[in-house]
């Protein structure tokens, strides 16, 4: 069993930065991909970024060049550095892990214009 705990959400002005963290605990050896999804009010959940255990990354087009996903394998933690944020980045950001489609509880990010 793997548990995911996110931290780092909050309120930021447009153009500002936030960093999210997701710490995995439990049977973390089974995890091969971790990442972040987000859900804006009234919209479907969408992929933000993924990273494999080997370090390969994948980003949504809307965040390329602004967000960076990284990991500390020793701490079983994944980070999402969000720079130059826009109001459309507002939403609940949830940590995700494969192969068992695990989700964290979500953390709210609000970007004001």
ABEGO torsion letter per residue (X at the ends): XBBBBBBGBEBBBBGBBBBBBBBBBEBAAABABBBBBBBBBGBBBBBABBBBAAGBBBBBAAABGABBBBBBAAAGBBBBBBBGBBAAABEBBBBBBOAAGBBBAEBBBBBBX
